[in-house]
Amino acid sequence: MRIECIAIGTELLTTRRLDTNSVWLGERLAGLGLAFHRKTAVGDSREDLAALFREALLRSDLIVTTGGLGPTFDDFTKECFAEVLGVELLEDAQSREDMLAFYAARKRVPAASNFKQALLPAGAEALRNPVGTAPGVWWEAPPAHPGARIVMLPGVPREMKRMWEEQVEPRLRGLAGAPVHTLRMVVAGVPESTLDERTREARERHGHLDWTILASLTQVELLARGAEPAALEAARADFLPVLGEDLVGVGAGNLEDAVLEGLKTRGETLAVAESVTGGLLASRLTAIPGASEVFLGGATVYTATAKTALLGLDARRLAQEGTVSEATSRALAEAVRNRLGATWGLGLTGNAGPGAEGGAPAGALFIALAGPGGTVSKALAISGDRLDVQLRGMAAALDLLRRTIRNG
């Protein structure tokens, strides 16, 4: 079966918003033994959208769209499909009822434009939306395309995911092939090129698997896909010694999950003092359910005033050593650990750029970890823009703690 995904929205082409929906859908399809053969992102242009729909109907058996089902002037996915296939848009009574109930539960009244969301192409079926106002569309055998299926989903991820899991996936199971299983190994502290070289021999021994390396600013993922779980398990066993201490974990977790789990296992706690990362580290930790079991809290000490007022650093010493320095990071780690009574304290200072600041060049970053055995620190030089420096600095701090915990 040839399956195509079309991500709709000008924001996907002109802003920093990424199309994460198609990645998630690809993973769900793999579990059914299915896969996309094409993915496209297109802006909110009726002409472009209509042309793309015509092409997709000629080359694909299943077309999945995300986005363009909202109430505003630039939402016209259903309208374009209806025009291309020469059918009317008709109001679906259940969708209208669902929308009115959604607004009534929130003591609000829908705008007139909202009601266009209840319109469906003639011959299509509504996919109910339990967490939003935009119903999806399941359209089997549209006019002149008896072997085709069209699925239109909202662009809002939580609405799209719920609709797919509960209403679309069950319909596709009868078309599914052999399930494709995934082995995910998360690595930190090494660039993807180094990981590629280090794992080449092991990957060649397991060349019957489909391998991918995905790099982000905080970690690298090594993925293997195959139909046989036993083959993936054999690969996992082979890769453990190759990846060594750089291996964060196997499965769904990330670097911050591994740190929190390591602390929980040891019955230890953490406090953080952030300057350059501006609270980013605490935010990433507290996004994980159960973080409060080990994460006691922290301080965003972005200025010299905050460092002295909140954590008691000596103003004269701070002026002498600099707000961006290894010595100040060590002082922050020790101070926040003592203030909150934590097992571990992390301190971060640096200059995220773009120019020199605090006597340090852009990209200079200092991390310190204070613990039962004393304080250790690292100096880093990170290239990239402000967010690059902040994200890489946060990851380096977490990885320092992870490796320390791992080594006892």
Secondary structure as GFF3:
##gff-version 3
##sequence-region A 1 408
A	DSSP	beta_strand	3	8	.	.	.	ID=ss1
A	DSSP	alpha_helix	11	14	.	.	.	ID=ss2
A	DSSP	alpha_helix	21	30	.	.	.	ID=ss3
A	DSSP	beta_strand	36	42	.	.	.	ID=ss4
A	DSSP	alpha_helix	46	59	.	.	.	ID=ss5
A	DSSP	beta_strand	62	66	.	.	.	ID=ss6
A	DSSP	alpha_helix	77	85	.	.	.	ID=ss7
A	DSSP	beta_strand	89	91	.	.	.	ID=ss8
A	DSSP	alpha_helix	93	105	.	.	.	ID=ss9
A	DSSP	three_ten_helix	112	118	.	.	.	ID=ss10
A	DSSP	beta_strand	119	121	.	.	.	ID=ss11
A	DSSP	beta_strand	125	127	.	.	.	ID=ss12
A	DSSP	beta_strand	136	140	.	.	.	ID=ss13
A	DSSP	beta_strand	149	153	.	.	.	ID=ss14
A	DSSP	alpha_helix	157	163	.	.	.	ID=ss15
A	DSSP	pi_helix	164	168	.	.	.	ID=ss16
A	DSSP	alpha_helix	169	172	.	.	.	ID=ss17
A	DSSP	three_ten_helix	173	175	.	.	.	ID=ss18
A	DSSP	beta_strand	181	187	.	.	.	ID=ss19
A	DSSP	alpha_helix	192	205	.	.	.	ID=ss20
A	DSSP	beta_strand	210	215	.	.	.	ID=ss21
A	DSSP	beta_strand	220	226	.	.	.	ID=ss22
A	DSSP	alpha_helix	229	243	.	.	.	ID=ss23
A	DSSP	three_ten_helix	244	246	.	.	.	ID=ss24
A	DSSP	beta_strand	247	250	.	.	.	ID=ss25
A	DSSP	alpha_helix	255	266	.	.	.	ID=ss26
A	DSSP	beta_strand	270	274	.	.	.	ID=ss27
A	DSSP	alpha_helix	280	286	.	.	.	ID=ss28
A	DSSP	three_ten_helix	291	293	.	.	.	ID=ss29
A	DSSP	beta_strand	295	300	.	.	.	ID=ss30
A	DSSP	alpha_helix	304	311	.	.	.	ID=ss31
A	DSSP	alpha_helix	315	321	.	.	.	ID=ss32
A	DSSP	alpha_helix	326	340	.	.	.	ID=ss33
A	DSSP	beta_strand	344	350	.	.	.	ID=ss34
A	DSSP	beta_strand	364	371	.	.	.	ID=ss35
A	DSSP	beta_strand	374	381	.	.	.	ID=ss36
A	DSSP	alpha_helix	386	406	.	.	.	ID=ss37
###
